[in-house]
Amino acid sequence: MKAFAQHRGVAAPLLVDNVDTDQIIPSREMKRVSKLGLGDGLFAGWRYQYDGTERTGENPEFVLNKPQYRNASILLGGRNFGCGSSREHAVWALADFGIRAILAPGFGRIFRSNCARNGLLAVELEQTDIDRILAADGDTATEIEIDLDAQAIRLRDGTAIEFRVPQGDREMLLKGLDYIDYTLQYEKEIDAHVARDRQSRPWAHL
Amino acid sequence: MATTLFDKIWDTHEVRQLPDRSSLVHVDRVFLHERTGGVALTSLADRQRTVRNPRHVFATMDHILDTFPGRGDKTLVPGGEVFIRTMRKKALDSGIVLFDIDDSRHGITHLISAEQGITLPGLVVACPDSHTCTLGALGAVGWGIGSSDCEHVLATETLRTAKPGQLRVWFDGTLGPGVTAKDMVLHLIARYGAAGARGYALEFAGPAVTALDMDGRFTLCNMAVEFSAFTGLIAPDQKTVDYVKGRAYAPDGDSWSECEREWAQLRSDDDARFDLEYRIDCAQIEPTVTWGTSPQHAVGVSQSVPSPAAADDPETRKTMELALDYMGLVPGQPLKGLAIDAAFIGSCTNARLDDLRAAADILRGRRVAPGIRAICTPGSQQVKKAAEAEGIDRVFTDAGFEWREPGCSLCFNAGGEGFAPEQRVMSSTNRNFRGRQGRKSRTHLASPAMVAAAAIAGRIADSREMRTDKDAA
């Protein structure tokens, strides 16, 4: 998995509450039995213009289509970002598009877990901190640096915002650890637990 | 020490705590579907890993296959056949029981997991679908997982997750006639917001919950995720035990007696402490309908579309304004009488036998209003057969409804079908998100009876005024 230590990039504001995983990638865009190539369907309902169900071009109003945000690798989100369905395609689509981090006042639970497992950093920030990042650059592209090791976001004006992410997510992201290998360190304990459980709850085992 | 129902189940499943204060939790059952199941099994095999306990893993097709009569592997989803065939092949390769399209036990994952006795009280279950919390109605702990977690649970029989806080929602009093579990949960979410249970495992309790039959309990728990809960669950009682008894994968003989004894302990102690408690007076609940693009945008059918000007903060106001614009509504407009284009009864939320009976009660001897497209997809083959045995299919088709095969269907463009832009849909499903039922389509969530009433009237109506069997609950 791609490790995440420091990242500098343009942060695009998508400050709508409850951006759900259906918006991040509509079900009709999940066309592959693979995790790759989904970036094309990212925010498809907003990013493109349509004639019926046929795409006719880009929607120039959508933030990621604006010239200053075309190369954005960070998203600033609203409350409850990534709520809704458990589709991990939402995270794969973001990663495939080139997004490395999302900063928002709150996340959907499943979405947030999925991020760390795919090398994407999801940071919960106070609304006032999101406002600070926006205020730093007005309407021009906001370039920031995220330092996961130090758990700090550095703004161009030299100030910094501290943040916390769960320790396990941080360790996995920093080292680029494989999610299953991490757990298999405890395989003997799992074996012992299941063996005990078979004795105490035989009815639960088929 | 006094413990909650959730604590008791958690404690028997926690393998160990991890350095980051999350826990490694043993998972008893995993259910896969063709949208992500084949992907997870392929990815696992690519990394030379195997399914640790295939006897505890099951699979079905519901997310991609379509629901037209006589369907097969072909689907309107572009490239969908590949997902269906991959699921089938990988299930076979891995030794997993698959309830395939032509199987008499086939249906939507959360329905058949209960119908087949695969999920039992006290178990921990996982599925790559956010509505896995539906199974909490059996007194099990179920939650939705992403694909990485899915591969993880297949390879290790465990999941890593932080233990959530504990919330109890107490439904006091009794429901009025024609008011359902769907109305209870929409009312709850409207009152406390779609993030009202974030970080909590939610136990539904109180006299109105105990009074619900199993089908209503499934609906209630199904929507826990729309309230942002980690899971939703209900303590098992005699109704639960009666429901489980005799099902295909349920224990029997001596093992059954042991289960009954153990399941009787599955309840929160009287003095158990919850981190948070909400209380709802059921006398306040009327048939409830959503007006916006989040399940929290819900009001009683007699009420009007609320005004963003009354919102507490600018973000909420903006979200409400965007929702109204999307839905083509204005503040103060009554919901009752709003013309609709389509009606859909289906999904893991409201496509069980009691749901279809409630809708049939409204539809009996009536016709769907001209120009309204009305579709019903029973949640499973068993539900469909049972409904047909009662003549419910005829009630639906005589009224002008399409009577379809089980699957997720028009809940979210599954099967590649959607409603047209700006079409207004009354829907018994769980999410009214933008574009959920087709690009720019406008979803109003409600109970099956309310969907049936709207289909007949051609506009949003109060189902209580259209009941044919006034003595029914």
Contacts between the chains, C-beta under 8 A, distances in Angstrom:
chain1	res1	chain2	res2	distance
A	16	B	318	7.8
A	16	B	319	7.0
A	16	B	322	7.0
A	17	B	315	5.8
A	17	B	316	7.6
A	17	B	318	7.9
A	17	B	319	4.6
A	18	B	194	6.5
A	18	B	293	7.8
A	18	B	294	5.4
A	18	B	319	6.8
A	20	B	431	7.6
A	20	B	433	4.9
A	22	B	412	7.0
A	22	B	431	7.4
A	22	B	433	4.9
A	22	B	434	7.3
A	22	B	435	6.3
A	22	B	436	5.4
A	23	B	433	7.2
A	23	B	434	6.4
A	23	B	435	7.4
A	26	B	413	7.2
A	26	B	435	6.0
A	26	B	439	7.5
A	27	B	412	5.4
A	27	B	413	4.6
A	27	B	414	6.9
A	28	B	77	7.5
A	28	B	78	7.6
A	28	B	413	5.5
A	28	B	416	7.1
A	28	B	418	7.5
A	30	B	35	7.3
A	31	B	78	5.4
A	31	B	79	4.8
A	32	B	79	7.0
A	33	B	38	6.0
A	33	B	39	5.5
A	33	B	42	6.8
A	33	B	82	5.5
A	33	B	83	6.0
A	33	B	86	5.4
A	34	B	39	7.3
A	35	B	39	7.4
A	35	B	43	7.6
A	35	B	147	7.6
A	45	B	434	6.9
A	45	B	435	4.9
A	45	B	439	6.1
A	50	B	439	6.7
A	53	B	439	6.5
A	78	B	315	6.8
A	78	B	319	7.9
A	79	B	195	7.1
A	79	B	315	6.7
A	80	B	194	6.8
A	80	B	195	5.3
A	80	B	198	8.0
A	80	B	228	7.3
A	83	B	194	7.1
A	83	B	195	7.9
A	83	B	228	6.9
A	84	B	130	6.9
A	84	B	431	6.6
A	84	B	433	6.2
A	85	B	129	7.6
A	85	B	130	5.3
A	85	B	412	7.5
A	85	B	431	7.9
A	86	B	128	5.8
A	86	B	129	6.0
A	86	B	130	4.4
A	86	B	144	4.1
A	86	B	145	6.2
A	86	B	146	5.4
A	87	B	35	7.7
A	87	B	36	7.5
A	87	B	146	7.5
A	88	B	36	7.3
A	88	B	128	7.8
A	88	B	146	3.8
A	88	B	147	4.0
A	88	B	148	6.4
A	91	B	146	7.3
A	106	B	195	6.8
A	106	B	198	7.2
A	108	B	228	7.5
A	109	B	198	7.4
A	109	B	199	7.8
A	109	B	228	7.1
A	109	B	230	6.7
A	110	B	130	6.3
A	110	B	144	5.8
A	110	B	145	6.8
A	110	B	146	5.7
A	111	B	146	7.9
A	113	B	146	6.5
A	113	B	148	8.0
A	113	B	149	6.8
A	113	B	161	7.6
A	114	B	146	3.9
A	114	B	147	7.8
A	114	B	148	6.4
A	114	B	149	7.8
A	117	B	146	7.1
A	117	B	148	3.7
A	117	B	149	7.3
A	118	B	148	6.8
A	127	B	315	7.8
A	166	B	20	6.0
A	166	B	22	7.3
A	166	B	162	7.2
A	167	B	19	7.0
A	167	B	20	3.7
A	167	B	21	7.1
A	168	B	18	6.5
A	168	B	19	7.5
A	168	B	20	3.4
A	168	B	22	5.5
A	168	B	160	7.1
A	169	B	20	7.8
A	171	B	20	7.1
A	179	B	148	5.5
A	179	B	151	7.9
A	179	B	152	5.8
A	180	B	47	7.9
A	180	B	49	6.9
A	180	B	151	6.6
A	180	B	152	5.4
A	180	B	155	5.2
A	180	B	156	6.5
A	182	B	160	8.0
A	183	B	24	6.5
A	183	B	152	6.5
A	183	B	156	5.2
A	183	B	158	6.4
A	183	B	160	6.2
A	184	B	155	7.8
A	184	B	156	6.6
A	186	B	15	7.0
A	186	B	16	6.4
A	186	B	24	6.0
A	187	B	156	7.6
A	189	B	15	5.7
A	189	B	16	5.6
A	189	B	24	7.7
A	190	B	15	5.7
A	190	B	24	7.3
A	190	B	26	7.4
A	190	B	156	6.3
A	190	B	157	6.5
A	190	B	158	5.8
A	193	B	15	4.5
A	193	B	26	5.7
A	194	B	26	6.7
A	194	B	157	6.6
A	197	B	12	7.4
A	197	B	26	6.7
A	200	B	12	7.8
A	201	B	12	7.1
A	201	B	122	7.8
A	201	B	262	7.5
A	202	B	255	6.7
A	202	B	258	7.9
A	203	B	120	7.7
A	203	B	251	4.2
A	203	B	255	4.6
A	203	B	256	7.8
A	203	B	258	5.9
A	203	B	259	5.1
A	203	B	262	7.8
A	204	B	28	5.6
A	204	B	120	7.0
A	204	B	122	7.3
A	204	B	123	6.1
A	205	B	56	7.9
A	206	B	55	4.7
A	206	B	56	6.1
A	206	B	249	6.6
